[in-house]
């Protein structure tokens, strides 16, 4: 308290105080004002710490920041694990942006490390390399139709809720199999005709992986 209020410290066993010039940054993932009211955090300490207060919303409330944070975490993970990749595909970025991220940045960091370790060496990390948890919770990257929005809310009749889950599973399988309908049909135990009918029903037949910018061709020496 003396350090925060007067900028003074007294070493253990000492008799004289010393002036210090420091900047204190404190952070918490809890509602600190509620903790103060409940008596679990000292009120006088709280008011000494809150000279300047900055509220940082969770990832799910600032999805536009996810690509920047994901790429920074990927760069850090490459240095940590000694493995190099070309980056994240556009579709992988879209899937990361639409996940709810209940574990916030720590969960995103774990996801990035996992796909780096399990993904291709010196290649582009695509949506098919993401964990099932992220793929299953992610809607398709294209704008959703009114019917899809209604189904995604998981409200309505039992049939509507089942259709919502079925559409999500179909999309997940397509991404994991890189949009190869034959392999997706085999994985789901469907015929190719049956899979095509379901894709048409849910408006998924036109979905394709978002394009990745091609590598620049090297100029030949004359």
Secondary structure, DSSP 8 states (H G I E B T S, - for coil): -HHHHH-EE--TT-SS-EE---------SS-HHHHHHTTSS-HHHHHHH-SS------GGG-GGGHHHHHHHHHHHHHHHHT----EE-HHHHHHHHHS--TTHHHHHHHHHHHHHHHS-TTSEE-GGGS-HHHHHH---SS---HHHHHHHTT-S-HHHHHHHHHHHHHHHHHHHTTT-HHHHHHHHT--HHHHHHHHHHTT-TT----------------
